[in-house]
Amino acid sequence: MAEKGSPKRRKQASLALKLAEKCSRINIEKSVEETNDDVILRVAAEWKSPVATNDRELRKKLRAKNIPVIFLRNKSRLELEGAS
Protein backbone atom coordinates (compact mmCIF):
# COMPACT_ATOMS: atom_id res chain seq x y z
CA MET A 1 0.00 0.00 0.00
CA ALA A 2 2.90 2.37 0.73
CA GLU A 3 4.18 1.86 -2.83
CA LYS A 4 0.99 1.54 -4.89
CA GLY A 5 -2.30 3.38 -5.05
CA SER A 6 -3.25 7.02 -4.77
CA PRO A 7 -0.80 9.52 -3.26
CA LYS A 8 -3.10 9.96 -0.26
CA ARG A 9 -3.24 6.19 0.37
CA ARG A 10 0.55 5.87 0.00
CA LYS A 11 1.09 8.65 2.54
CA GLN A 12 -1.34 7.08 5.01
CA ALA A 13 0.31 3.66 4.65
CA SER A 14 3.76 5.16 5.07
CA LEU A 15 2.74 6.94 8.27
CA ALA A 16 1.15 3.73 9.60
CA LEU A 17 4.38 1.82 8.94
CA LYS A 18 6.44 4.44 10.76
CA LEU A 19 4.11 4.23 13.75
CA ALA A 20 4.24 0.41 13.73
CA GLU A 21 8.07 0.49 13.79
CA LYS A 22 7.92 2.29 17.15
CA CYS A 23 5.81 -0.49 18.67
CA SER A 24 7.06 -3.69 20.23
CA ARG A 25 5.34 -7.03 20.41
CA ILE A 26 4.75 -8.72 23.75
CA ASN A 27 3.48 -12.15 24.72
CA ILE A 28 0.52 -12.36 27.09
CA GLU A 29 -0.63 -15.57 28.75
CA LYS A 30 -4.28 -16.47 28.16
CA SER A 31 -6.07 -19.04 30.29
CA VAL A 32 -8.40 -21.55 28.67
CA GLU A 33 -11.56 -19.94 30.03
CA GLU A 34 -10.57 -16.37 29.04
CA THR A 35 -11.87 -14.76 25.87
CA ASN A 36 -9.72 -12.34 23.88
CA ASP A 37 -11.80 -9.48 25.26
CA ASP A 38 -11.15 -10.74 28.80
CA VAL A 39 -7.40 -10.67 28.15
CA ILE A 40 -7.60 -7.11 26.78
CA LEU A 41 -9.61 -6.01 29.84
CA ARG A 42 -7.18 -7.69 32.26
CA VAL A 43 -4.01 -6.32 30.67
CA ALA A 44 -5.42 -2.80 30.23
CA ALA A 45 -6.42 -2.73 33.91
CA GLU A 46 -3.03 -4.09 35.06
CA TRP A 47 -1.06 -1.63 32.92
CA LYS A 48 -3.48 1.27 33.46
CA SER A 49 -3.50 1.68 29.71
CA PRO A 50 -6.18 2.97 27.32
CA VAL A 51 -7.43 0.62 24.62
CA ALA A 52 -8.01 1.54 20.97
CA THR A 53 -11.02 -0.30 19.52
CA ASN A 54 -14.19 0.26 17.56
CA ASP A 55 -15.80 -2.93 18.91
CA ARG A 56 -19.00 -1.72 20.57
CA GLU A 57 -19.28 -4.53 23.14
CA LEU A 58 -15.61 -4.27 24.14
CA ARG A 59 -15.97 -0.50 24.51
CA LYS A 60 -18.91 -1.02 26.89
CA LYS A 61 -16.92 -3.52 28.98
CA LEU A 62 -13.90 -1.19 29.11
CA ARG A 63 -15.99 1.80 30.16
CA ALA A 64 -17.70 -0.30 32.85
CA LYS A 65 -14.22 -0.89 34.34
CA ASN A 66 -13.23 2.79 33.94
CA ILE A 67 -10.61 2.02 31.30
CA PRO A 68 -10.18 4.84 28.75
CA VAL A 69 -11.10 3.96 25.16
CA ILE A 70 -9.75 5.41 21.91
CA PHE A 71 -12.07 4.93 18.94
CA LEU A 72 -12.65 6.22 15.43
CA ARG A 73 -15.43 8.77 15.06
CA ASN A 74 -16.90 9.73 11.67
CA LYS A 75 -14.26 7.68 9.82
CA SER A 76 -11.72 10.46 10.23
CA ARG A 77 -11.17 11.44 13.88
CA LEU A 78 -9.89 9.60 16.91
CA GLU A 79 -11.77 10.23 20.10
CA LEU A 80 -10.68 9.46 23.65
CA GLU A 81 -13.48 8.48 26.02
CA GLY A 82 -13.11 8.16 29.78
CA ALA A 83 -9.75 9.85 30.37
CA SER A 84 -9.42 11.82 33.56
C-alpha positions as CSV (number, residue, x, y, z in Angstrom):
1,M,0.0,0.0,0.0
2,A,2.9,2.4,0.7
3,E,4.2,1.9,-2.8
4,K,1.0,1.5,-4.9
5,G,-2.3,3.4,-5.0
6,S,-3.2,7.0,-4.8
7,P,-0.8,9.5,-3.3
8,K,-3.1,10.0,-0.3
9,R,-3.2,6.2,0.4
10,R,0.6,5.9,0.0
11,K,1.1,8.6,2.5
12,Q,-1.3,7.1,5.0
13,A,0.3,3.7,4.6
14,S,3.8,5.2,5.1
15,L,2.7,6.9,8.3
16,A,1.2,3.7,9.6
17,L,4.4,1.8,8.9
18,K,6.4,4.4,10.8
19,L,4.1,4.2,13.7
20,A,4.2,0.4,13.7
21,E,8.1,0.5,13.8
22,K,7.9,2.3,17.2
23,C,5.8,-0.5,18.7
24,S,7.1,-3.7,20.2
25,R,5.3,-7.0,20.4
26,I,4.7,-8.7,23.8
27,N,3.5,-12.2,24.7
28,I,0.5,-12.4,27.1
29,E,-0.6,-15.6,28.8
30,K,-4.3,-16.5,28.2
31,S,-6.1,-19.0,30.3
32,V,-8.4,-21.5,28.7
33,E,-11.6,-19.9,30.0
34,E,-10.6,-16.4,29.0
35,T,-11.9,-14.8,25.9
36,N,-9.7,-12.3,23.9
37,D,-11.8,-9.5,25.3
38,D,-11.2,-10.7,28.8
39,V,-7.4,-10.7,28.1
40,I,-7.6,-7.1,26.8
41,L,-9.6,-6.0,29.8
42,R,-7.2,-7.7,32.3
43,V,-4.0,-6.3,30.7
44,A,-5.4,-2.8,30.2
45,A,-6.4,-2.7,33.9
46,E,-3.0,-4.1,35.1
47,W,-1.1,-1.6,32.9
48,K,-3.5,1.3,33.5
49,S,-3.5,1.7,29.7
50,P,-6.2,3.0,27.3
51,V,-7.4,0.6,24.6
52,A,-8.0,1.5,21.0
53,T,-11.0,-0.3,19.5
54,N,-14.2,0.3,17.6
55,D,-15.8,-2.9,18.9
56,R,-19.0,-1.7,20.6
57,E,-19.3,-4.5,23.1
58,L,-15.6,-4.3,24.1
59,R,-16.0,-0.5,24.5
60,K,-18.9,-1.0,26.9
61,K,-16.9,-3.5,29.0
62,L,-13.9,-1.2,29.1
63,R,-16.0,1.8,30.2
64,A,-17.7,-0.3,32.9
65,K,-14.2,-0.9,34.3
66,N,-13.2,2.8,33.9
67,I,-10.6,2.0,31.3
68,P,-10.2,4.8,28.7
69,V,-11.1,4.0,25.2
70,I,-9.8,5.4,21.9
71,F,-12.1,4.9,18.9
72,L,-12.6,6.2,15.4
73,R,-15.4,8.8,15.1
74,N,-16.9,9.7,11.7
75,K,-14.3,7.7,9.8
76,S,-11.7,10.5,10.2
77,R,-11.2,11.4,13.9
78,L,-9.9,9.6,16.9
79,E,-11.8,10.2,20.1
80,L,-10.7,9.5,23.6
81,E,-13.5,8.5,26.0
82,G,-13.1,8.2,29.8
83,A,-9.8,9.8,30.4
84,S,-9.4,11.8,33.6
